[in-house]
């Protein structure tokens, strides 16, 4: 009887030990499971945060690229001004055209002043023959310049204006030659008659160059 009780006590003690051990194992397992779950949730949160941040960066980058593209398109649109009409002909700028015309007038006035300055400081010849040759050269130079100016005016003036100028120019040529003849008759029969004729032609031609540029050239 005593032995049976001992066996029972030992059996109960072992059983309680086993139950206690099982209980600890269950608690540890639950704790590990809880820790693992927490870790997974943390990792998931991190992953979600990283993914969200990545998406936000992509959105910002995409937005920035779109803004740049829009600005670029706007700049291109602003810079691209039409340079030709529907027929493909280049457009003419009135402002640029006026500037060219004005500068043309200034250019010729400056040129005429330089030519006159050159005549003023040219050394005069001493003999009648040499002086006559010198005046002939002067007349030729100014007559060539007059023809050049006349050609420019053909491009600038309209048909009616050019026709009026052509009539006036014919009258001026007649006046020039008549005035030269009258001036030379003062020395009729003398050695300077022909010299005075060509010298007068040269001076009147120089004056006419200034008149055409100042009055008609734009």
C-alpha positions as CSV (number, residue, x, y, z in Angstrom):
1,X,0.0,0.0,0.0
2,X,2.8,2.4,0.9
3,X,4.6,1.5,-2.3
4,X,1.6,2.2,-4.4
5,X,1.3,5.7,-2.9
6,X,5.0,6.4,-3.7
7,X,4.5,5.3,-7.3
8,X,1.4,7.6,-7.6
9,X,3.3,10.6,-6.2
10,X,6.2,10.0,-8.5
11,X,3.8,9.6,-11.4
12,X,2.0,12.9,-10.6
13,X,5.3,14.7,-10.1
14,X,6.5,13.6,-13.6
15,X,3.2,14.4,-15.1
16,X,3.2,17.9,-13.6
17,X,6.8,18.5,-14.9
18,X,5.8,17.4,-18.4
19,X,2.8,19.7,-18.3
20,X,4.9,22.6,-17.0
21,X,7.4,22.0,-19.8
22,X,4.7,22.0,-22.4
23,X,3.2,25.2,-21.1
24,X,6.6,27.0,-21.3
25,X,7.1,25.7,-24.8
26,X,3.6,27.0,-25.8
27,X,4.4,30.4,-24.3
28,X,7.7,30.6,-26.1
29,X,6.1,29.6,-29.4
30,X,3.4,32.2,-29.0
31,X,6.0,34.8,-28.1
32,X,8.1,33.9,-31.2
33,X,5.0,33.9,-33.4
34,X,4.1,37.3,-32.0
35,X,7.6,38.6,-32.6
36,X,7.7,37.2,-36.1
37,X,4.4,38.8,-36.9
38,X,5.5,42.1,-35.5
39,X,8.7,41.9,-37.6
40,X,6.7,41.1,-40.7
41,X,4.4,44.0,-40.1
42,X,7.4,46.3,-39.5
43,X,9.0,45.0,-42.7
44,X,5.7,45.5,-44.5
45,X,5.4,49.0,-43.2
46,X,8.9,49.8,-44.3
47,X,8.3,48.2,-47.7
48,X,5.1,50.2,-48.0
49,X,6.9,53.4,-47.0
50,X,9.7,52.7,-49.5
51,X,7.2,52.0,-52.2
52,X,5.2,55.1,-51.5
53,X,8.3,57.3,-51.4
54,X,9.4,55.7,-54.7
55,X,6.1,56.4,-56.3
56,X,6.2,60.0,-55.0
57,X,9.7,60.4,-56.4
58,X,8.5,59.0,-59.7
59,X,5.5,61.4,-59.7
60,X,7.8,64.3,-58.9
61,X,10.3,63.4,-61.6
62,X,7.5,62.8,-64.1
63,X,5.9,66.2,-63.1
64,X,9.3,67.9,-63.5
65,X,9.9,66.4,-66.9
66,X,6.4,67.3,-68.0
67,X,6.9,70.9,-66.8
68,X,10.2,71.1,-68.7
69,X,8.6,69.7,-71.8
70,X,5.8,72.2,-71.5
71,X,8.2,75.1,-71.0
72,X,10.3,73.9,-73.9
73,X,7.2,73.7,-76.1
74,X,6.2,77.1,-75.1
75,X,9.6,78.5,-75.8
76,X,9.6,76.8,-79.2
77,X,6.2,78.2,-80.0
78,X,7.4,81.7,-79.0
79,X,10.6,81.5,-81.0
80,X,8.9,80.1,-84.1
81,X,7.6,83.2,-85.8
82,X,6.3,82.8,-89.4
83,X,9.0,83.7,-91.9
84,X,7.0,83.0,-95.1
85,X,3.4,83.3,-96.4
86,X,1.1,80.6,-97.6
87,X,2.8,80.6,-101.0
88,X,6.2,80.0,-99.4
89,X,7.5,83.5,-100.2
90,X,9.6,85.2,-97.4
91,X,7.8,87.9,-95.4
92,X,9.2,91.4,-95.6
93,X,9.6,93.5,-92.5
94,X,8.5,97.1,-93.0
95,X,10.7,98.2,-90.1
96,X,13.8,96.5,-91.5
97,X,13.0,97.8,-95.0
98,X,12.8,101.4,-93.7
99,X,16.0,101.1,-91.8
100,X,17.7,99.8,-95.0
101,X,16.3,102.7,-97.0
102,X,17.4,105.3,-94.4
103,X,20.9,103.9,-94.1
104,X,21.1,104.0,-97.9
105,X,20.6,107.7,-97.9
106,X,23.1,108.2,-95.1
107,X,25.5,106.0,-96.9
108,X,25.4,108.1,-100.1
109,X,25.5,111.4,-98.3
110,X,28.7,110.3,-96.5
111,X,30.1,109.1,-99.8
112,X,29.4,112.4,-101.5
113,X,31.0,114.3,-98.7
114,X,34.2,112.2,-98.9
115,X,34.3,112.8,-102.7
116,X,33.9,116.5,-102.3
117,X,36.6,116.5,-99.6
118,X,38.9,114.7,-102.0
119,X,38.4,117.3,-104.7
120,X,39.1,120.1,-102.2
121,X,42.5,118.7,-101.3
122,X,43.6,117.5,-104.7
123,X,46.6,119.4,-105.9
124,X,45.7,121.7,-108.7
125,X,47.6,121.4,-111.9
126,X,49.6,124.3,-113.4
127,X,49.2,124.1,-117.1
128,X,45.9,124.6,-119.0
129,X,46.1,121.2,-120.6
130,X,46.7,119.5,-117.3
131,X,43.9,121.5,-115.6
132,X,41.5,120.6,-118.3
133,X,42.4,116.9,-118.0
134,X,41.9,117.2,-114.2
135,X,38.5,118.7,-114.6
136,X,37.5,116.1,-117.1
137,X,38.4,113.4,-114.6
138,X,36.4,115.2,-111.9
139,X,33.4,115.5,-114.2
140,X,33.7,111.8,-115.1
141,X,33.8,110.8,-111.4
142,X,30.7,112.8,-110.5
143,X,28.8,111.7,-113.6
144,X,29.4,108.0,-112.7
145,X,28.2,108.7,-109.2
146,X,25.1,110.4,-110.5
147,X,24.2,107.4,-112.7
148,X,24.7,105.1,-109.7
149,X,22.4,107.2,-107.5
150,X,19.8,107.3,-110.4
151,X,19.9,103.5,-110.5
152,X,19.2,103.2,-106.7
153,X,16.2,105.6,-107.1
154,X,14.8,103.3,-109.8
155,X,14.5,100.6,-107.1
156,X,13.1,102.9,-104.4
157,X,10.6,105.0,-106.3
158,X,7.2,103.8,-107.6
159,X,6.4,104.0,-111.3
160,X,4.8,107.5,-111.2
161,X,7.5,109.0,-109.1
162,X,10.2,107.6,-111.3
163,X,8.5,108.9,-114.4
164,X,8.4,112.4,-113.0
165,X,12.1,112.2,-112.0
166,X,13.0,111.0,-115.4
167,X,11.4,114.0,-117.0
168,X,13.2,116.3,-114.5
169,X,16.5,114.6,-115.2
170,X,16.2,115.2,-118.9
171,X,15.5,118.9,-118.3
172,X,18.5,119.0,-115.9
173,X,20.9,117.6,-118.5
174,X,19.8,120.2,-120.9
175,X,20.2,122.9,-118.3
176,X,23.7,121.6,-117.3
177,X,25.0,121.7,-120.9
178,X,23.5,125.1,-121.6
179,X,24.9,126.5,-118.3
180,X,28.4,125.1,-119.2
181,X,28.2,126.7,-122.6
182,X,27.2,130.1,-121.2
183,X,30.1,129.9,-118.7
184,X,32.6,128.9,-121.4
185,X,31.6,131.8,-123.7
186,X,33.1,134.2,-121.3
187,X,36.4,132.9,-122.5
188,X,35.4,132.4,-126.1
189,X,38.4,132.1,-128.3
190,X,40.7,131.8,-125.3
191,X,42.7,128.9,-124.1
192,X,40.4,128.4,-121.1
193,X,37.1,128.2,-123.0
194,X,37.0,124.4,-123.0
195,X,38.4,124.2,-119.5
196,X,35.6,126.4,-118.2
197,X,33.0,124.3,-120.0
198,X,34.0,121.0,-118.5
199,X,34.7,122.5,-115.1
200,X,31.1,123.8,-115.0
201,X,29.7,120.5,-116.0
202,X,31.6,118.8,-113.2
203,X,30.4,121.3,-110.5
204,X,26.8,121.1,-111.7
205,X,26.9,117.3,-111.7
206,X,28.3,117.2,-108.1
207,X,25.5,119.5,-107.0
208,X,22.9,117.3,-108.7
209,X,24.1,114.3,-106.9
210,X,23.4,116.0,-103.6
211,X,20.0,117.1,-104.8
212,X,18.9,113.6,-105.8
213,X,20.1,111.9,-102.6
214,X,18.6,114.6,-100.3
215,X,15.3,115.0,-102.1
216,X,14.4,111.5,-103.5
217,X,16.5,108.8,-101.7
218,X,14.9,107.2,-98.7
